[in-house]
Amino acid sequence: MTQQYDTALDLNDALTAILADIEPIAGSSLVPLAQAVAGYAARAVDAPMNLPPFPASAMDGYALRSRDLQGAPPYELVLEGTSAAGHPHTSPTPPGGCIRIFTGAAVPDDLDTVVIQENCSVDGARVTLHNAAEGGANVRPPGHDVRAGGRLIEAGARISEFDAGWLAASGIDQVAVRPQPTVGVFSTGDELLDAGSLPGPGQIFDANRLTLALLLRGLPVQIRDYGIVADEAPSIRRVLTQADRECHMILTSGGVSVGDADWVKAVVGELGALHLWKLNLKPGKPLAYGRLPQSAFFGLPGNPVSAIVTALMLVRPALERLCGGTPSQPLTVPALLRGELHHQPGREEFQRGTLTLEDGTLHVAVTGDQSSNRLASFARANCLIRIPKDSGDIAPGATVFTLPFRGLF
């Protein structure tokens, strides 16, 4: 990856360069379906059988031969037996006969149509059908859901609960998934301390490590917390060296801007290579990406909002790639802006917003002061508002594009 220290990259260009630099972890393991959910498929999986494997009734009713229905209704048929789920009717059905059948039950090979019970009346063994019926009605043919040999899961796909159900319905109880990366997280700053501690003069509580770990918990990764590291090169070097041995990716918070006490960039450059450290983005300009001997490295901004935005827009897709998947595109939803949105042209920006549905129309409003230190801007937010770098102030009622948190998390 070409070093781009002096260039402020647009977000999409930075993401493209980072994804090109990351290789998925090699290997796979065969795990039960319940453990595979949220993991990434190591290999494609094809259906070993038709689903359903036999013609099945889509309704409760009566199975018959459509050719036995001659002329106009009503039709008189003779009840010859019952087919229930797991208990198929196996005897031949004579002409003019029908069988009672239930949803999901096998339709005998010599019958081709199911009429719903609401259109029939029964008197002992006599069944009267009061409406015409088309051949093949209410019968699910073999392979209606998936045909034998059809693709169930693509290699690199993230396995959902629905995928697991589909695999189980096809008789598959195990699937090969990619290994889970280990992600090391630490914060730098002499001013930081853990929540629950007694603060001294000029100290604040660290929220970034916890927030980053929780944002990534939906991915199949193992988080390793290295705590708070002092603003000094020896301490940062020691923790980075240890984390590089133990992790596939390292996330730091703070220490990557242009201040004299920001040591992380220098130590990463000493131990490995720093490829970029400046984004044309607000919030999130001072983001570093590079390589240590064993791991990928992200140096996120120390301001909490900047750390969150860059983690969602860059770290998360990079981790999806590291997990062996195809990075997902965030869901983008247009909405009408409530109130004025202020923006200085020059940098792409993500502001926090509240998305509401009113009379069938989506509206979004900015959540107050958008300073990058204000976690309070997330308090009522349920989306990010994406503002193009060339845009100026946006007037009320204009259409803007939002990224709902549900799609990002």
N, C-alpha and C positions, 0 to 999 in steps of 0.2 A: 504494500500500500504506500503510495507516494505521500511524503510528509507535506503538510499544508499548514505550517505554523502561522504564516503571515496572511492567510486567506480566511475571511469569514465566510463559511459555507452556508448556503441555504439548507434548510432542513432536509429536503428530499435528496439533495446531492450528498449531504453527510450520511444519511441513512443508506443510500446506494453504496457508498464507499465502505461503510462499516460492514454491511452484509456481504460484500464481496471479499472481505478480509476474514470472515468467520467460517470455519468448517464445522459441520455437525460432528458430535462425538461418535466414534466408531463403536460397533458392537450392538448386541441386542440380548434380550432375555425373554423367555416364554413365561407368561404370567396368567393367572386366572382372570376372567373377564372383569370381575369386580375391582381388581387391582389395576387393570389396564385403563380404566376411565380417566381421562385428562392426559394420558400419555400419548406419545406419537408412535404410530405404527412403523415398525422397522421394515416390514415387507407388505406388499399387496396381498389381500385375502380375497379369494374367489369362492363363490357359493358351491358347496359340494353336492347340492341337491336342489330340486325344484321346491319352491315355497309358494303356495302349499304343494305338497308332494302328490296330491290327488285332487280330482274335481271336488270342490267343497261348496256347501250351501251358504249363501250370504244372508239368508233369512230363515225364520221359523215358518214352516208351511208344509207343502206336499210336493214330492218329486214325481215326475211323470214323463211320458214320451210326448213330445209336441205333436207327432204325427197321429196320435190317438184322438186329437181334438179336431173333429171334422164338423164343418158347418158352423152355425152360430151358437153362442152360449144360450142356456147353461149346458154343462157337460156332466154326465154321470160316470164316476170312476169307482173302482172297487179297491178298498184299502187292503194291502197285502203284507204290511209289516212296518217296522220303524228303523230309522237310521239316526243314532245319536252320536255326539262327539265321543270318539274312542270306541264306539260300538257300532260298526257299519252293518248295514243290511247286505247279506251276501247271496241270498236266494234269487233266482231269476224272477223278474216281474212279468206276468203274462200280459198280452195286449188288453188295453182297457183298465189296467191296474195302476195303482200309485202307492207310495209309501209315505208315512209320516216322517218328517225330517226336521232337524234342529240346526240352528246356526253353527257353522264350523264342521258339521258332520259330513262324511264322505257321500257324494252322490253316486249311486251304483252305475257301473259302466253302461248298462242298457237303458239308462234314463238320461234326459238331457235338459230338463227344465224344472224350475221350482216356482210354484205359485204361493204367494203369501197366505197365511191362514185367515187373514181378514176377508179374503175374497172367496172363502169356501164355507160351506156348512156341512156338518157330519151327522149322519143318522146310522149308528152302528157301524157296519162295514161299508156304507155307501157315502161317498164324498161327492158333493155337488160343487162344481166350479162355476161361479156366476159371471166371470169375465173372460174375455179372450186372453191368451198368453202367447208371447213370442218365444220361439225356440231359443234355448240358452239363457233365458231370463233367470236372474238371481243365482247363477252358478259361476263360481270362481274357478277358472281352468288351472291346471297344474302350471306353476311358474308365474302365476298372476302377480305375486309380489316380487320374486326374483327367479330367474331361470338358472339351472345348473350351469356352472362356469361363469356366471355373471359376476361382475366386480362388486364386492361388498365394501372394501376399504382400500383406498389408495395408499401406497407407501408414502410416509411423511404426513399423513392425515392425523389430526388430533382426534382421539377416540372419545365420542360423547356417550352419554347414557343411552341415547337412542341407538347409536351404533352397537353398543354392547347388547341391547335387546335384539337387534337384527341378527347379530352373530349367534346369539343363543338360540333364536328361532331357527337358524340354519344348522343347528347341532354342533356348533363350535364352542368349546368351553375354555380355550386358551388362545392367546394371541402374542406374537412377538412384538415387543416395544423397545424403543431406544432407551439407553441409560439416562438417568437423571443427572444433570450437571450439578455441581456444587458451586454455590455463589457466595463469596465472602463479602461481608459488608462492614465498613467501619467509618467513623466520622473523625475529622481532625479539627482541633481548635482548643486552645487553652481556656477559652471562655465557657466550654461546654461541660455539662455534668448530667448524669442520669436522673430521670424523674424519681422523686422520692428522696433525693439527697438534699442536704442543707446548702443553699447557694451562698457563695461569698460575694464580695464586691465585684461588680462587672460580669457576673456569671449568668448564664441562661441554660435552660434545659434543652437537651438534644431530642428533637422529634424526628429527625430525618431517618435514622437507622430503622426505627420501628415502622415508620410510614412506608419506607421502601420495601421492607420485608413483607408487609401486609399487602402491598400492591402486587407483589410477585407471587403470592401464595397460591393463586389459581393455576400457575404453571407447574409442570412436574419437575421442580428443582428442590435442592436441599440448601437451606440458608445457613451459613456459618457466621456468627456475630463476633467480630474482633474488638468491639467496644469503641471507646473514645481514645484517640491517639494524640499525644502532645504535638504542638507545632514546632517540631525540631527534626532535622534530617535523620539522626540516628534512630529515633523511635519509629519514624515512618519507614525507614529502610528495613528495620527488624520485622515489623508487621507485614510489610509488602513481601518480603522474602519468605516468611512463613506461609502467608496466604497463597503465594504463587505455587508453593509445593502442594498445597492441600485443595486448591480450587481450580475450576475451569474458567471462572470469570470473577473479577474483583470490582466492587463498587465502592468508591469513596465519596464522601460528601464534604466539600470545602477543600481549600488548599490548592485550587487550580486557577485562581485569577492572577492579577499582575502585582499583588501586594508583596512586600519584602518578606512577610512571614508565611507565604504560600509555598511550602516546600514540596508538595506532592509531585508537581510537574518535573522538578529537577531530579528527584529520586527515581521516578519512572524512567526518565531519559538516561539515567546512570545505569539502571538495572536492565533496561530493555530499550524500547523505542516508542516515542510519543509521535503519533501521526497527525493529530489535529487537536486544537484546543480553543477554537473560536467559532461560534455559530452566528449566523445572521438571523437571530431569533430572540424574541422577547416573550416571556422570561426564559433565560437559559443560555445567554451568550457565552459565559466561560465554561464550556464543556470540553473535557479532554478525552480522547480515545487513543489507546496505544496497545503495545504488546509487552508483556514480561516473558521470561523464558518459557513458562508453561501455561500461561493464561492470558485471556483478553482483559483489558483494563478500561474501566470508565471512571473518570473523575468528574463527578456531578457538582454543580454549584452548591454553595453552602446555604443560600437563601432557600427556605423550604418550598416555596411555590416553584422556583426554578428547578429544584431537584425533582419534584413530582412531575412536572411537565416533560422534562427531558427523559425521565425514567419511562413514562408512558409512551412517548413518541419515538424513542431510540433504543433504550435498554430492552424493553419488552419485545419488540420484533427481533432484536439481536439474539435474545434468549430463545425465541421460537426457532430461529435458525440453528442455534447451538444444540437444541433439543432434537434436531433432525426434521423439523417441520418447515412448511412454507409460511413466512411471516404474513399474518392476516392484515388486511386493510381495515382501518377503523371505520365503523359505521358513521356516515355523514348524513345529517338530516337538515333540510332547509327549514327556516323559521322566520317569522316576522319580528323585527327588533322593536322592543318597547323602550322608549327613551333614547337619548343620543348616545352613541359610542364614540369615544375619543381615541384617535390613533394617529401617530406621527409616521408618515411614509418613510420607508427605508428598511424596516425589518418585519418579517412575518411575526404575528403575535397571536397568542392564545389567551383570551380573557375568560374568567370564570363566569358562568351564567346559570340562570334558572329557567328551565324549559317547562312550559305548561301548555295543555291542550284546552282550548276554549272554543266551543261551538264548532268543533271539527277542524280548527286551525291551530297550528303550533305557533306559540309566541315565546320569545326569549328576552330576558332582561339581565343586564350586567349586575353582579353582586357587589356593588360599591367600589371602594378604593382597590385598585388592582396592583398595588405595590408587591414586589416579589417576596417580601418578608412576611406578608400577611396571610397566615394560614386561615384567618377568619374569612377570607374571600371564598373558601371552600365550604363554609358552614351551611349555607343554603343552596349551594351549587349542585347541579346534577348533570352539568355538561361543560365542555369547553367551547368557546366561540372562536372559530378560526378566521383570522383577518389577514388578507393578502398583504405582502410587503409594500405594494404600491398604493394601497388604499389610504385615503385620508379619513377624516371624521365621517361617521356613517349616521344618516338621519333616521329618526323614528319611522317605523313602517317599512324600512328597507328589508329585503331578504338577505339573511346571513346564513352561513353554514355552521352547524353545531356538531360536536362529537359527544354523544351521550356517554356518561361514565359507564353505564352498564355494558356498552360495547367495548370500552377501553379496558375495563378491569377483568 
